[in-house]
Amino acid sequence: MSLRRRLARPEYILRPGAVLRRLRLGHPQETCDATLAWSQTITVFPDGLGRNVMTTGVFDPALTEIVHRLLDPGGLAVDIGANVGYFTNLMSARTGPTGAVMAFEPHPVVFDVLRRNAARWHRDPGVAAVMARRLAISAESGEGRLTANTNMEQMGVASLRASSEPAAADDFTVATERLDELLRGQSVRLLKIDVEGHEHAVLTGAQELLGERRIRDVVFEDFETYPTPAMTLLERHGMTVFTIDRSLRGPRVHPVSEGPAPRQWPGRNYLATFNPGRAIDRLRSRGWRSFR
């Protein structure tokens, strides 16, 4: 992608100082602190997410805007595959001191940064408390094998190996839990899933919550061709699934249609909801409220 196309994005157009920061950033090699567009501080790795946040204060603007608009003060939000906590912090800021956020990240090195970020945010009385746990959310409780990644520029793309895959010597053994067991009886306003292909297993372990309609909205990444296993499971429980796109004027959602998701980064995101009327109403107006 040309530099001109990279800069023709809302996070640069609405925050012109980011262009200079991009040019000055270079190639950092270590974790560093960055300021999010909503004024919170976060420690990030020098990977794609980190460089975007260091430059613009924003990562994946369309998904950021949708999470921002769907959440109100109060209630529980859950971040599965939280990485260092970018969306965790957005959830915490939006749900506020009367809300709560649970964040799950299985990679031990990444989790350590998430844990330190959560401790920092806990000192701010204006945001929701964050409970961060080093767990992989899956279809079964027990143990799994996480693909290892020690490259600082790719720390956020580890995933659970399928049981049929051969183990590698540097895999991590991680604890796995079902969301139904962790959240029994609770209601979730927004569930975010970014687990590098493990989405269907996560949702399989949440079918009691889905069957009782205790999860209002789900935002998730999926690289497969519609109808994917994850989308089919959500639709079977009565959720409406939308594709998330973006334009310079704001995020757009439209009913998901058959066909492969484009191979892009960040990956193609989707919204599933038990209340499509509310979601469409919240997302109808143009603009970028989350970082303007």
VENMOVEN-V412071 format. One record per pair of residues at least 6 apart in sequence whose ideal C-beta (glycine too) atoms are under 7 Angstrom apart, sorted by the first residue. I is the first residue (numbers start at 1). J is the second residue. Records with the same first field share a line. If there is no record, write none. Layout:
I->J ; J
This chain:
7->19
10->61 ; 248 ; 288
11->18 ; 56 ; 58 ; 61 ; 291
12->18 ; 19 ; 56
13->248
14->288 ; 291 ; 292
15->56 ; 57 ; 291
18->55 ; 56
21->55
22->55
25->51 ; 54 ; 55
28->46
29->46 ; 152
30->46
31->43 ; 44 ; 45 ; 113
32->44 ; 54
33->41 ; 43
34->42 ; 44 ; 53 ; 54
35->41 ; 57
36->42 ; 53 ; 57 ; 89
37->57 ; 58 ; 290 ; 291
38->93 ; 290
40->89 ; 93 ; 121
41->120
42->53 ; 84 ; 85 ; 86 ; 89 ; 117
43->84 ; 113 ; 116 ; 117
44->50 ; 53 ; 54 ; 84
45->84 ; 152 ; 155
46->152 ; 153
47->152 ; 153 ; 154 ; 155 ; 156
48->265
49->59 ; 83 ; 86 ; 156
52->58 ; 59
53->59 ; 86
57->291
58->64 ; 291
59->86
60->266
61->246 ; 288
62->244 ; 245 ; 246 ; 251
63->219 ; 244 ; 269
64->90 ; 290
65->250 ; 251 ; 288 ; 289 ; 290
66->219 ; 244 ; 251 ; 271 ; 283
67->87 ; 90 ; 91 ; 190 ; 192 ; 219
68->90 ; 94 ; 289 ; 290
69->282 ; 283 ; 289
70->190 ; 217 ; 279 ; 282
71->77 ; 91 ; 94 ; 95 ; 189 ; 190
73->95 ; 96 ; 98 ; 99
74->95 ; 98 ; 99
75->95 ; 99 ; 189
76->99 ; 100 ; 102 ; 186 ; 187 ; 188 ; 189
77->91 ; 95 ; 99 ; 101 ; 188 ; 189 ; 190
78->102 ; 188 ; 191
79->87 ; 88 ; 91 ; 101 ; 103 ; 192
80->104 ; 137 ; 192 ; 193 ; 195 ; 202
81->105 ; 193 ; 194 ; 195
82->88 ; 103 ; 104 ; 105 ; 114
83->105 ; 110 ; 156
84->110 ; 113 ; 114 ; 117
85->103 ; 114 ; 117 ; 118
87->192
88->101 ; 103 ; 130
89->121
91->101 ; 190
92->101 ; 121 ; 127 ; 128 ; 130
93->127
95->101 ; 128
96->126 ; 127 ; 128
97->125 ; 126 ; 127 ; 128
99->128
100->128 ; 129
101->128 ; 130
102->131
103->114 ; 118 ; 130 ; 132
104->133 ; 135 ; 137
105->111 ; 114 ; 134
106->134 ; 135 ; 136 ; 146 ; 174
107->146 ; 155 ; 158 ; 172
108->134 ; 172
109->155
110->155 ; 156
111->134
114->132
115->132
118->130 ; 132
121->127 ; 130
122->129 ; 130
135->175 ; 177
136->144 ; 146 ; 160 ; 174 ; 175 ; 176
137->177 ; 179 ; 202 ; 205
138->144 ; 160 ; 176 ; 198 ; 201 ; 202 ; 205
139->178 ; 201 ; 204 ; 205
140->176 ; 178 ; 205
141->176 ; 177 ; 178 ; 181
142->176
143->173 ; 174 ; 175 ; 176
144->160 ; 174 ; 176
145->160 ; 161 ; 167 ; 171 ; 173
146->158 ; 160 ; 171 ; 172 ; 174
147->158 ; 159 ; 161 ; 171
148->158 ; 168 ; 170 ; 171 ; 172
149->155 ; 157 ; 158
157->196
159->195 ; 196 ; 197 ; 198
160->198
161->167 ; 171
178->205
179->202 ; 205 ; 206 ; 209
180->205 ; 206 ; 207 ; 208 ; 209
183->209
186->214
187->214
188->214 ; 215 ; 216
189->216 ; 217
190->216 ; 217
191->215 ; 218
192->219
193->199 ; 202 ; 218 ; 220
194->221
195->202
197->223
199->220 ; 222 ; 230
200->229 ; 230 ; 233
203->230 ; 233 ; 234
204->233
206->215
209->215
210->237
211->237
213->274
216->273 ; 274 ; 275
217->271 ; 273 ; 279
218->234 ; 272
219->269 ; 271
220->230 ; 269 ; 270
221->267 ; 268 ; 269
222->228 ; 230 ; 231 ; 261 ; 268 ; 270
223->261 ; 267 ; 268
224->261
225->259 ; 260
226->256 ; 257 ; 258 ; 259
231->241 ; 256
234->241 ; 272
235->241
238->274
239->272 ; 273 ; 274
240->272 ; 273 ; 276
241->256 ; 270 ; 272
242->253 ; 254 ; 255 ; 256 ; 270 ; 271
243->253 ; 254 ; 256 ; 270
244->251 ; 253 ; 269 ; 270 ; 271
245->252
246->252
249->286
250->286 ; 287 ; 288
251->283
253->271 ; 283
256->270
261->268
262->268
271->279
273->279
